[in-house]
Amino acid sequence: MRRLLCLCLLPAMAGAAVPVTSTGTSPLWGLLQVMLALGLVLGVIIGAAWLFRRLSMGGMLGRWQPAKVVSGVMVGPHERVVIVELDGQWLVLGVTSRQVNLLTTQPKPAMPAAEEQAAATPPFAQWLAAAMAKTRRPSPDDTP
C-alpha cells in the first residue's frame, strides 16, 4: 500500500518541483497536478476502506446476529447481569472480568402490540413524525 502511494505521488511531486521554464510551464499547472494526485490518493483510500468493509468478516457478521443483548445492569465494579436473546429464549448471564455464567433461561415474553410497534420504530422517527404533524399546515382540501 505504501509503495502504491509513493508511485502515485511521485509524478505529482516531480511536476510540482519543476521551476517555470521558457516552455511556458506555469505554477498553476503544478498546483493542479498536486491537487489531482491528492484527489487520486483520497479516492484510493476511500475505495480501499469501502472494499475492506464489504469483504471483511465484521461487515458480513453485522447483517446476521444470532444473539442480541436485550438489557444489562452493573451489579459491581466489574460484574454485570445481562439478558441475551437467542433463538426465542432469554438467557440471563452473570458476566465478570474472568468468566460468564448462565444464571437462568426463560422464553421470550410476548410484547403487547403497542410496545412492539414502538420497539420497531426508532425514537428519531417518532420524534420526526410528531414534529412534522405539529408544523403541518392544513391544506384547503383537509377542511370538511
C-alpha contacts under 8 A as a table, 3 or more apart, distances in Angstrom:
res1	aa1	res2	aa2	distance
1	M	4	L	5.13
1	M	5	L	6.28
2	R	5	L	5.11
2	R	6	C	6.27
3	R	6	C	5.05
3	R	7	L	6.11
4	L	7	L	5.06
4	L	8	C	6.18
5	L	8	C	5.16
5	L	9	L	6.19
5	L	41	V	6.95
6	C	9	L	5.16
6	C	10	L	5.84
7	L	10	L	5.34
7	L	11	P	7.54
8	C	11	P	6.76
8	C	12	A	7.50
8	C	37	A	6.87
8	C	40	L	7.93
8	C	41	V	7.32
9	L	12	A	5.23
9	L	13	M	6.02
9	L	37	A	6.19
9	L	38	L	7.95
10	L	13	M	5.22
10	L	14	A	6.05
11	P	14	A	5.05
11	P	15	G	6.05
12	A	15	G	5.14
12	A	16	A	6.12
12	A	30	G	7.71
12	A	33	Q	5.49
12	A	34	V	5.34
12	A	37	A	6.03
13	M	16	A	5.05
13	M	17	A	6.16
13	M	34	V	6.96
14	A	17	A	5.27
14	A	18	V	6.62
15	G	18	V	5.54
15	G	30	G	5.79
15	G	33	Q	7.02
16	A	19	P	7.95
16	A	27	P	7.78
16	A	30	G	4.41
16	A	31	L	6.72
16	A	33	Q	7.10
16	A	34	V	6.79
17	A	30	G	7.79
18	V	30	G	7.96
19	P	25	T	7.88
19	P	27	P	7.84
20	V	23	T	7.97
20	V	24	G	6.80
20	V	25	T	5.31
20	V	26	S	5.81
20	V	27	P	6.88
21	T	24	G	5.96
21	T	25	T	6.01
22	S	25	T	7.55
25	T	29	W	6.88
26	S	29	W	5.47
26	S	30	G	7.01
27	P	30	G	5.15
27	P	31	L	6.29
28	L	31	L	4.96
28	L	32	L	6.06
29	W	32	L	4.99
29	W	33	Q	6.21
30	G	33	Q	5.07
30	G	34	V	6.31
31	L	34	V	5.14
31	L	35	M	6.18
32	L	35	M	5.09
32	L	36	L	6.09
33	Q	36	L	5.12
33	Q	37	A	6.11
34	V	37	A	5.09
34	V	38	L	6.10
35	M	38	L	5.04
35	M	39	G	6.12
36	L	39	G	5.02
36	L	40	L	6.13
37	A	40	L	4.98
37	A	41	V	6.17
38	L	41	V	5.10
38	L	42	L	6.12
39	G	42	L	5.14
39	G	43	G	6.01
40	L	43	G	5.02
40	L	44	V	6.19
41	V	44	V	5.09
41	V	45	I	6.23
42	L	45	I	5.06
42	L	46	I	6.13
43	G	46	I	5.16
43	G	47	G	5.96
44	V	47	G	5.04
44	V	48	A	5.97
45	I	48	A	5.15
45	I	49	A	6.17
46	I	49	A	5.11
46	I	50	W	6.16
47	G	50	W	5.09
47	G	51	L	6.06
48	A	51	L	5.04
48	A	52	F	5.95
49	A	52	F	5.09
49	A	53	R	6.09
50	W	53	R	5.16
50	W	54	R	6.19
51	L	54	R	5.10
51	L	55	L	6.08
52	F	55	L	5.27
52	F	56	S	5.57
53	R	56	S	5.42
53	R	58	G	7.48
53	R	59	G	5.66
54	R	59	G	5.90
54	R	60	M	7.45
55	L	59	G	6.92
55	L	60	M	7.42
56	S	59	G	5.55
56	S	60	M	6.72
57	M	60	M	5.08
57	M	61	L	6.00
58	G	61	L	5.24
58	G	62	G	6.11
59	G	62	G	5.27
59	G	63	R	7.17
60	M	63	R	5.83
60	M	64	W	7.40
61	L	64	W	5.43
61	L	65	Q	6.73
62	G	65	Q	6.55
65	Q	68	K	6.76
66	P	86	L	6.26
66	P	87	D	7.26
67	A	84	V	6.52
67	A	85	E	5.65
67	A	86	L	4.84
67	A	87	D	7.69
68	K	84	V	5.58
68	K	85	E	5.18
68	K	86	L	6.79
69	V	72	G	7.67
69	V	82	V	7.23
69	V	83	I	6.07
69	V	84	V	4.44
69	V	85	E	6.27
70	V	82	V	7.66
70	V	83	I	5.42
70	V	84	V	5.48
70	V	85	E	6.41
71	S	82	V	5.79
71	S	83	I	5.18
71	S	84	V	7.26
72	G	80	R	6.70
72	G	81	V	5.58
72	G	82	V	4.13
72	G	83	I	6.11
73	V	80	R	5.55
73	V	81	V	5.43
73	V	82	V	6.50
74	M	77	P	7.37
74	M	78	H	7.77
74	M	79	E	6.02
74	M	80	R	4.38
74	M	81	V	6.52
75	V	78	H	7.97
75	V	79	E	5.57
75	V	80	R	5.37
75	V	81	V	6.93
76	G	79	E	4.85
76	G	80	R	6.89
78	H	96	T	5.75
78	H	97	S	5.96
79	E	94	G	7.27
79	E	95	V	5.65
79	E	96	T	4.53
79	E	97	S	7.03
80	R	94	G	5.95
80	R	95	V	5.10
80	R	96	T	6.51
81	V	92	V	6.92
81	V	93	L	5.66
81	V	94	G	4.70
81	V	95	V	6.11
82	V	92	V	5.79
82	V	93	L	5.16
82	V	94	G	6.47
82	V	95	V	7.18
83	I	90	W	6.31
83	I	91	L	5.59
83	I	92	V	4.61
83	I	93	L	6.26
84	V	90	W	5.56
84	V	91	L	5.11
84	V	92	V	6.51
84	V	93	L	7.53
85	E	88	G	6.44
85	E	89	Q	5.62
85	E	90	W	4.56
85	E	91	L	6.27
85	E	108	K	7.48
86	L	89	Q	5.28
86	L	90	W	6.33
86	L	91	L	7.28
88	G	107	P	6.43
88	G	108	K	5.53
89	Q	105	T	6.82
89	Q	106	Q	5.85
89	Q	107	P	4.55
89	Q	108	K	5.08
90	W	105	T	5.66
90	W	106	Q	5.30
90	W	107	P	5.83
90	W	108	K	5.50
91	L	102	L	7.03
91	L	103	L	7.67
91	L	104	T	6.16
91	L	105	T	4.61
91	L	106	Q	6.70
92	V	102	L	6.18
92	V	103	L	5.44
92	V	104	T	5.27
92	V	105	T	6.07
93	L	100	V	6.57
93	L	101	N	5.53
93	L	102	L	4.63
93	L	103	L	5.37
93	L	104	T	7.31
94	G	100	V	5.66
94	G	101	N	4.98
94	G	102	L	6.32
94	G	103	L	6.35
95	V	99	Q	6.15
95	V	100	V	4.52
95	V	101	N	6.45
96	T	99	Q	5.37
96	T	100	V	6.28
102	L	105	T	7.85
111	M	115	E	6.15
111	M	116	E	5.79
112	P	115	E	5.41
112	P	116	E	6.15
113	A	116	E	5.03
113	A	117	Q	6.21
114	A	117	Q	5.26
114	A	118	A	6.22
115	E	118	A	4.97
115	E	119	A	6.03
116	E	119	A	5.08
116	E	120	A	6.17
117	Q	120	A	5.01
117	Q	121	T	6.20
118	A	121	T	5.20
118	A	122	P	7.44
119	A	122	P	6.92
121	T	125	A	6.49
121	T	126	Q	6.77
122	P	125	A	5.37
122	P	126	Q	6.56
123	P	126	Q	5.10
123	P	127	W	6.21
124	F	127	W	5.02
124	F	128	L	6.03
125	A	128	L	5.07
125	A	129	A	6.11
126	Q	129	A	5.22
126	Q	130	A	6.23
127	W	130	A	5.17
127	W	131	A	6.09
128	L	131	A	5.06
128	L	132	M	6.05
129	A	132	M	5.16
129	A	133	A	6.10
130	A	133	A	5.11
130	A	134	K	6.11
131	A	134	K	5.08
131	A	135	T	6.26
132	M	135	T	5.29
132	M	136	R	5.82
133	A	136	R	5.24
138	P	142	D	6.16
138	P	143	T	7.72
139	S	142	D	5.42
139	S	143	T	7.42
140	P	143	T	5.85
141	D	144	P	7.91
